[in-house]
Structure formats: structure tokens, C-alpha cells
Amino acid sequence: LRALRSSPIPKFKVLALLGALSLLLTACPSPTEEPEVVETPPDDDTPPPAVGVDEPFTFNSGIFEDTTTDNFWAHFDPDLTIWNAYLLNETSCSLYGVEAPTFAVVPDTAAHDWEPAQQDGDVWFVEVEIREDAVWSDGEPVTANDFVFTFNAVRDFSMAGNWISYWHPEDPEDPEATAVVNVEAVEDKTVRIEFNNQPGLAFWPHDVGVNGAIQAEHFWDEVVEGAATADDIYNASGAGAPSCGSVVFEEREAGAFASVSRNDTWHRIGEQVRHFDDGTVEVDGTLYGGPGEGEVTAEYTIGPFFEDEVFTLYGAQDSAVLALRQGEVDYLYNPLGMERGLQDPVLDDPDLEAISNPAFGIRYMAYNFRKAPMNDKAFRQALSTVIDREFMADSVLGGVAFPLFQMMPPGNVAWYDEEQSQRQQEGYVGIDEFERLERAVGILREAGYSWQQEPAVTRDDDGEPVDIQAGSGLTMPDGQPVPDLELLTPGPGYDPLRATYGVWIERWAQELGIPLRANLTGFGVIVDAVFVDPEPDWDLYILGWSLGNPAIPTFYESFFHSRHAIPGGNNAPAFQNAEFDAAVDRFMAAATEEEAYEILWSEVEPILAEELPYTVLFDTPILEFYRRAEVIWPFTETIGGFQFQYGLKDLVRSAQ
Amino acid sequence: MVRLIGHRLLQMLFVFWLFLTMLFFMLHLAPGDITHRFILNPNIPLAARQILIERLGLDQPLHLQYLSYLGNFVRGDLGVSFIQYPRDVTDILWELLPRTLLLFLTATVTAYWLGFITGKFLAWHRGGTFEYSMTVAGVLLFTVFLPWFALMMIWFFSFILGWFPIRGFLTPAVWLGEPYRANTVFAYMIFSSLALAVGVVAVLSATRRIAEPRTARLAMYAGWGALLAVFALYWAFSPIRHLAANIAYHTILPVLTLTLVAYGGVMLLTRSSMLETLQEDYILTARAKGLPERVVRNRHAARNALLPVVTSLVISVAFVIGGGIITETIFAWPGLGRALLEGAIQGDVPLALGALAFLGVIALIGHIVVDIVYMYLDPRIRY
């Protein structure tokens, strides 16, 4: 500045020169070259779709967390988020699929219904014929080589996330575990998949057949061949990748929106589907999963019927709801359903249709079996008895939650057993707090517990219970006093329902004489203490699970088998029961759904109901809204709501 | 001056190293990490999480992670984002920077310009009803709870009146199928605005040299008019004009909100600073010399009252990221503040660290700039 001040050139000239230079710079082309727009000539060979777009329309949906990738490989591993799944999941295909709302297994790219694996020497195998009309969105046929290519990439690059959990390549550290050992192309349109053990339903057809997504070899082979690690594949752009699913990825503007378009070449377009009361699904006259008895519960033609779907990003649920009410979007994706505080004005809006569906999840309290008295069945049963789940759901939580009494939520009608569930609920349902306390005291007393001051129900002159006198000085059967216990509970900022539950459980436990305090803390703190700490020292905690694929409840094995009772494993309570392990192994190895169902309700669920590694508490329904004047679905009752099926893109139609 | 800058740079390096080290350990001490998303999915085996941990380098002891991060940082490598794996953090920050700059620079410059002018005016015309009401309004705007105020602005202007969009920085329907990316358009908008701003300052500076006030004013307006005409012509023939207009339309409400909130503080600060200056003896001297009121106000009072306002301006520019967290979240404006928040919440340590390091660098540079500007504005100041 001093130099400028002393310069013979007037200041304004320098500034004017700078201004002119800036304008000149601005007028110059930007460093980012304009992409060349290439007109693609219409392909005369492409057959017209069997089902036309009713009235060409755009399905406008809202999301409130950004998508992070356009690469399906990355989406299944490091970028595995529900928001990416809403965008990308339907851009791929597999051999089979599950058809909502009954979730029966039906062919996707497979030409026929699934068959159990057969033994061939040391291996078990399936050979599946691929539909002749299965093609990628660029017109190339879907072949067995695409399956071979995908599996080899997953195995060779040690891909994790969904890739490893759906394709199950052999784990060198656990070679005995059931795994896919080889995938080969018998013919162009016939793929052979080999397993090292006889695969149960969860493996085949479910994980490998239903979820084993594929990618196009002709598009990705150069990227995969040139990759040194999986990161090189994940870093590649997925734009332009062909789709064998119902939609094709179109574009993504980070922080703003993303879009997909209808895949006109999708092989399932135009299929006529009927669901029956017994869970059977009929696709174009062929029955799957049963004899097709009872009422038809849903009937539709498969689309997609939209031209494209645009996912608009909102910063928060509040503004997304305003946009829905204003008509900016037709539907909001939300994995947890709409927040309670936002529901009232939306429920009153005549332009919006509200649908409520049970979630496929649970919120539960777990016990640390490594420590006393949590390792004592009587203690767990007594504490479960005093927890009044009906009262909590109906009165304290104001009807926003529904009580649960067993691991399988009633919303999964295909796997739920009403009769057996009723039996398991005995002792928990229809009794008041006084009776609960007396029963719990009885359970503890019978197991050898004692009190300095035994809890008691005080009664009036007519013998009616009026109050509870809390117990104190609870001693375990070995004579040791019950130590101070801590119940780790998510705080009200994260989940007010669980926080409230924690406070009430503390109260009921103290009435019973158990010195338990609810510690309302951060979600991350609980996860670290329970799942990450190599020496878990917690007592009890409250968390929740989404239970995965409703078509095959594999979570029993994942949560409670003793092989997962290791640091970081899903069996965080370290529940170990040989009888249960054997039952759940048989469940996982079952070759038919009937067999699996029988094992589930005669062995697996009863053992859990008796042993109570978890006290299942409640869950909340998924409440979703859509603009009834804009879009419509052929059915609205489906577990987890539309969002659970990624918006049912192949079924949504224009209401106009 | 050179010694001062050199000395300050050395101080900055030390402070920045301290800042980065503290940040690194604080972020790692927070419970939870990105791999929790795999823990909470019962379908995903433990092996998958282990692969992820190794891939992200989280299996290394913390001190080794720190040394590795520091080494990479010195080489300009901020690592890869965990939530946008395997994208470079630097790449993400460069993508988001223009979006934050456009929003906050526009709001900050507008707020300071308006705030300074009104603050000066209020101090000069002290005691009237207008001054009282503006002061009350200023206090209200200065103390308003930003998240509430922003939501009210959206509710009133977007939902009730329908004048502005509810969210984001663009309308998907306008952009669908366009061959241009948003950042290209942002870059054009920022560069053309900068060019216009430089031109405006150049015209102002040039016309001040004209002795005759009326001619000077006319020349100034003519120059500004010509600049605006060039600016308008440039955009009228630009192939991306509709996209830029769409972004500009989305910018109005967040800029208005930010401007109003910042304006209150600047106006109050200028007013009080100006009031203090007006008590000084040199103002009395200037008046006694018979200088015109305009000269006393603008040259003698306002220039000296400018010092705290300039400090506040530079610091506020330096902290745009911090202030942006709330605004960018509520208006769904994908800038650095939002990235910082997402990185911190989701355990994306490299992204959060990168955004905070960026904030730290800008803040430290801001302090040096303040020191230099002080010396320019007040020749009595020497360090």
C-alpha cells in the first residue's frame, strides 16, 4: 500500500485496471469445460415396454440426509447408508427377490422358482437358469458371467459390508463356516453356485439368491481389472453404469438432489402379481411359496410407472414436512417414520394420506450375563415381570408405541405365531402393578433371594391394594448383597421414549428392592460400552434393533448364538445356552420355511421367553405420508412401510 | 512490517499446531466411531466391521494415527472422508467452499455496509424517535435466537407467502438434465460478483479525486451504471443464466436472515463507536475550524469509529464456517458448516478435522489482516 501510495501511477488507474482484468477473467471460459451433450439416436431394436407410463409423471420424493455415492459397489460397503439405498438399491438385480407385502420369494432374473441345493461330492450346489429377457439397461444381456464377475470381485478384493454378508465368500479364518466357495457360468444363461456346507434358507435362497446383487461385467471389467484395492473400485464414478433393476441412476448433485429414471428394459415390467391370505404370491399365473389359498390380499401390475424419480434433499425433517404440505414433494423417505412433534399438522392436512405400519424392529433391555445377578434367570424374570409394558405404551408414552413381549414382532405376519405368543405373554399382560410386584417377589424368594425389608403391597380395610412399600437390602442366593446396578439408557435428546422407559424401570426395580439407577447417556457411550469395550463391564442397557430381512429372521442366530458372544459380536449379553445354540443352528439349516417356522416356535422362541437375555419392551409404528392427489400405491399395509421397500418404486402410480 | 508478518506467521504456526493437536485428540475422544453403523446392522458379520476398521486405519494406536495425520497434513493431504469414502477431504472442502462463500460473503458484506451506514446516521442524529426505535430493533436482531428466527423466516416467507423456496440452493426441476454442475455456476457467480465489486471500488476511488462534488457524484453514478450494464449484459447472454438465477433466488431468504441478524450487531457497534468518537477533542477542533458537517462526520468521526467495526468484520468473515452450521442446516445449504456438523455427528474425523483446520487457518489469517488493516486505518498504531 505504501508502494502504491508513493507510485507515480494514480491509484484509481491501478484499481480500474484490476477491475477490467477481473471482468476479462470472468468472461473467459471456466476451467471446467462444458460437457459435450451427445444426442443418442433412438434404438430401433429396443422393444417397447410391456406397460406404458400411464401419464408420464415425475415421482417427487424428499430425503433429509444426503446421498454420498453413485457407485453401487461403494453403496454396498463403505457408503452403506439407508439414503444411498433409497437411491441405488433398485438399480441392481439378483436371482430372486421378495415380493411385498407378503415377502414371499419370487424369481427376479431367475427363470424358475428356487430349488434346494444338491450335494456333489464335498460341495453343495445350485444351478439356476437366467431369464432370456433379462437385460441390462444398455441392452446387453444379463448373463451368468455377471454373477461370476461380481462374486470374484467381492472375494478377490475382500469387500465388506453387504457384499460379504450377502455373498458369503469363504472366510480364511473360519473355513468351516458355511460359505460360497465358487460361482461359475455353466452356460451363458446358467449359473452354478457352490457351497461348502448344505445351505439353510438364510443362505439359499435368501442371502445369496435374494440379496446377492450383481454388477455388469461389460461396464465394470476395466475398472476392476485395473484396481489394486477395493478403494479403486469404490472411487470410480457409477454414472452411466447399466442397471438390471427397475430404475437407472441418472444424476446426483451433492447437497441438492439425485434422480433415477424408469428402466424400460427391466424384465419384470408388466408382470401381474396377486398375493393370497396364506402368503402365496402368484406372478403371471405361477404360484410361489404356497398353494394360493384364501382371499387375495393385494393385486397389481409391476411398473415402474413414473418416468423418473427426483430425490430432493432437505436440511431437516421440519422443512421436509413443510415441503410435503406445500406440494413440493409427493412422499418423504424416513427410516424412522415421521417425528411425533410434526405429525399433528400433517394429520389434519386433507391433501395428505397417512399410513401407519408396524416396524420390523424392537427396543429392548439387555442383561450382562458375565455379572451377577444379571446371570440369574430368576432375577431377569422378576425384573421383566414388574415392567408394565401395556401401561407404558398406552399411558406413559401416549399410544405412540406398542408393547412387545417376544422377539418376533407381530407385524411380521408370515413368521408370527399368535397362539404361541399369547402363551409367552402370560404373566406379563393383564395384571396390575400390585400383582406384578407380588409375583416378582415370589420369583425372587423362590430362587433364594432375601430382603432386609421385603417389598409389600399395603391394603385397605377391604383388602384392596392401595400402595407399595418398597423393598430394600436385597441379597442374592449366595448371601451377597445385590450391588448397585446401572441401566444405560439413551438420553431424551436421542430417544425420549427409551429415556422415559429407563426412568420407569428404575422406579419399578427400586420398589422391588433392586438398587438400580438409570443412566441417561449418549447413544455412542452405550454402543462403546456394550459393543466395543473388550472387557464389557456394563450391567443393563436399553437399545433397539432393526431386525433385517422380514422374509427370514436370521437375527435369532446373530443376537443369541454363543459364537457371537465375543467382544464386538452381536451377542452383547454373552448369552450362552447349548440347547438354544443347537435349536438355532437347526433353524438356520432348515431347508423349508415350514421346518424353520416349526423350530422357531417350538424351540427358539420358548427358550428365549424362559431365559430372557433380552426383555423386549416396545416399538413404534412407522407413520408415513404421501400426497393423495399425486401418487398412489396398490396397497398400504406392509411391514416397515413403503420406505422399507425403498419406496416401492415399481408400484407407485400417478393418482391423476 | 515484514518483521511483524514474519513474527506473526511463526506464532500462527505454533498456535495452529496446538489447535490441530487438540482437535485431533478431542474428536477421537468422543464416544463412538463410523464403524458403529456396521455394529448396529445385525446382518453384517463382525469380520466386515474389522475390514472397515483396518481400511480406515482405526486399528492403529491413537498416537500413530496422530503422527500419520500430521505428516499427511503437512503434505497437504487431509485424508479421505469416512462418510463419503474414499473421497479426499480436500476435494469435498473445495466443492463446498464456493457455496459457503457466496452465502456468507454476500450476507456479511451487506450487513456491514448497511449496519455501518445506519449506525453512523443514528449516532449523528442522536435522540430522535427513529434512533430509539432503530436501537431497539437492533438489539432484538442482535439477540434473536438464530434457529428460531430462521425457521420463522422460512415459515412466513416460504410457507405462508410462498415467495421463496423452502430449502436448498437450487430447484431440482430446473437443473435436471443440465450439463453444468452447481459448482461451475457458483464459480461464475463469485468471480463476476468479485469483478463487479472491484469495479465499484475502482470507480469510487477514481471519482473521489474529482474536486467538484456534483461532477464527482455524477461520474460515480455513471461509472457504477456502466459496470452494472456490463454485468447485466454478461449474464443476459450467459448460457447458464437460468441456473445462476435459480441459485440467486434460493440465496435471497438465507442471505436476508443472516443479514438481519448480523446487521443489528454492526449497527449497534458502529453507533456506540461513533458516539464515543464524537466526544473527542479533534471533532471539536474540526468543527471549530469550520469544516463542513459532511467532512467532520465522514472523514474525522466515521473513519475513527471504523476500527472496531473492521475488527468485527474480519473476525466474522474468518468464522463464517462456525456461524454456518446452524444456518446451513436449517436452510439445507450444503456448505462447510454443514459438512463440519455431519462429520462430527457421524464420526467422520478426517472431514470434521479438515473443516475445523480450514476454519483455524482462516481465523489466524484474519487476525493478521486485522493487525495490518489497523495500521493502515490508524497510523498511530505500531506493534
Contacts between the chains, C-beta under 8 A, distances in Angstrom:
chain1	res1	chain2	res2	distance
A	1	B	376	6.1
A	10	B	209	7.2
A	11	B	205	5.8
A	12	B	202	6.4
A	12	B	205	4.7
A	12	B	206	3.2
A	12	B	207	8.0
A	12	B	208	8.0
A	12	B	209	6.2
A	13	B	206	7.8
A	15	B	198	7.1
A	15	B	201	6.2
A	15	B	202	3.6
A	15	B	205	5.2
A	15	B	206	7.1
A	16	B	202	4.6
A	16	B	203	7.8
A	16	B	206	6.3
A	18	B	198	5.4
A	18	B	202	6.7
A	19	B	195	6.8
A	19	B	198	4.5
A	19	B	199	3.8
A	19	B	201	7.8
A	19	B	202	4.3
A	19	B	203	7.8
A	19	B	227	7.7
A	22	B	191	7.4
A	22	B	194	6.1
A	22	B	195	3.5
A	22	B	198	4.9
A	22	B	199	7.2
A	23	B	195	4.7
A	23	B	199	6.9
A	23	B	230	6.6
A	23	B	234	7.8
A	25	B	191	6.4
A	25	B	195	7.1
A	26	B	188	7.2
A	26	B	191	4.8
A	26	B	192	4.6
A	26	B	195	4.8
A	26	B	234	7.0
A	27	B	234	6.6
A	30	B	184	5.7
A	30	B	187	5.8
A	30	B	188	6.2
A	32	B	181	7.2
A	32	B	183	7.7
A	32	B	184	4.7
A	32	B	187	7.5
A	34	B	179	6.2
A	34	B	180	7.1
A	34	B	239	7.8
A	35	B	179	4.5
A	35	B	180	8.0
A	37	B	179	5.5
A	58	B	173	7.8
A	64	B	332	8.0
A	66	B	334	7.0
A	68	B	83	6.0
A	68	B	84	4.6
A	69	B	84	7.1
A	74	B	85	7.0
A	74	B	86	7.9
A	77	B	52	8.0
A	78	B	52	6.8
A	78	B	55	7.4
A	78	B	82	7.7
A	78	B	85	3.7
A	78	B	86	7.0
A	79	B	83	7.7
A	79	B	84	7.1
A	79	B	85	6.3
A	80	B	37	6.9
A	80	B	38	7.6
A	80	B	41	7.8
A	81	B	37	7.3
A	81	B	83	7.9
A	158	B	51	6.1
A	160	B	38	7.9
A	160	B	44	7.9
A	160	B	47	7.4
A	160	B	48	3.9
A	160	B	49	7.7
A	160	B	51	3.8
A	160	B	52	5.6
A	160	B	55	7.7
A	161	B	38	7.1
A	161	B	44	6.5
A	161	B	48	5.6
A	161	B	52	7.5
A	162	B	43	7.6
A	162	B	44	7.2
A	164	B	44	7.7
A	164	B	45	6.5
A	164	B	47	6.5
A	164	B	48	4.8
A	164	B	51	7.4
A	165	B	43	5.1
A	165	B	44	4.9
A	165	B	45	5.8
A	165	B	48	6.2
A	171	B	47	6.0
A	173	B	47	7.6
A	230	B	55	7.9
A	231	B	55	7.5
A	231	B	85	7.9
A	231	B	86	4.5
A	234	B	85	6.7
A	234	B	86	5.5
A	235	B	86	5.2
A	235	B	87	7.4
A	250	B	176	8.0
A	251	B	176	7.3
A	251	B	177	7.6
A	253	B	170	7.2
A	253	B	172	7.8
A	253	B	175	6.3
A	253	B	181	7.0
A	253	B	182	5.6
A	254	B	95	6.7
A	254	B	334	6.5
A	255	B	96	7.6
A	255	B	99	7.3
A	255	B	168	7.6
A	255	B	169	7.4
A	255	B	182	7.9
A	255	B	332	7.9
A	255	B	333	7.8
A	255	B	334	2.3
A	255	B	338	7.7
A	256	B	168	5.5
A	256	B	169	6.4
A	256	B	170	5.2
A	256	B	172	6.7
A	256	B	175	7.4
A	256	B	182	6.6
A	256	B	334	6.8
A	257	B	168	7.9
A	257	B	170	7.7
A	257	B	172	3.8
A	257	B	175	7.3
A	259	B	172	7.2
A	259	B	176	6.2
A	308	B	176	7.7
A	310	B	172	4.9
A	310	B	173	7.3
A	310	B	176	6.7
A	312	B	167	7.5
A	312	B	168	7.3
A	312	B	172	5.3
A	313	B	167	7.6
A	313	B	168	6.5
A	313	B	332	6.1
A	313	B	334	7.7
A	314	B	166	7.5
A	314	B	167	4.9
A	314	B	168	7.5
A	314	B	332	5.2
A	315	B	167	6.1
A	315	B	168	7.7
A	315	B	328	7.4
A	315	B	329	5.1
A	315	B	330	5.8
A	315	B	331	6.2
A	315	B	332	3.1
A	315	B	333	7.3
A	315	B	338	7.5
A	316	B	329	6.5
A	316	B	330	6.6
A	316	B	332	7.4
A	318	B	151	6.7
A	319	B	154	6.3
A	319	B	166	5.2
A	319	B	167	5.0
A	319	B	330	7.2
A	319	B	331	8.0
A	319	B	332	6.4
A	320	B	167	7.8
A	322	B	154	7.0
A	322	B	155	7.3
A	322	B	158	7.2
A	322	B	159	5.1
A	322	B	166	5.3
A	323	B	166	5.0
A	323	B	167	6.5
A	325	B	159	7.6
A	326	B	158	7.9
A	326	B	159	6.3
A	326	B	162	7.4
A	326	B	166	6.8
A	328	B	166	6.6
A	522	B	31	5.9
A	522	B	32	7.8
A	523	B	32	7.3
A	524	B	30	7.0
A	524	B	31	3.7
A	524	B	32	2.7
A	524	B	36	7.0
A	524	B	347	7.9
A	525	B	31	4.5
A	525	B	32	7.7
A	527	B	31	7.5
A	527	B	32	5.8
A	527	B	36	5.2
A	527	B	39	6.3
A	527	B	40	7.3
A	528	B	31	4.7
A	528	B	32	6.0
A	531	B	36	7.8
A	531	B	39	4.9
A	532	B	39	7.7
A	545	B	40	7.6
A	545	B	42	6.1
A	546	B	40	7.9
A	546	B	41	7.7
A	546	B	42	7.7
A	547	B	42	7.0
A	548	B	41	7.7
A	548	B	42	5.5
A	548	B	43	4.8
A	549	B	43	7.2
A	554	B	42	7.7
A	554	B	43	7.1
A	555	B	42	4.9
A	558	B	42	4.5
A	558	B	43	7.4
A	559	B	42	6.6
A	564	B	46	7.6
A	566	B	46	7.4
A	568	B	39	7.3
A	568	B	46	5.5
A	568	B	49	6.8
A	569	B	46	5.7
A	570	B	42	5.7
A	570	B	46	7.9
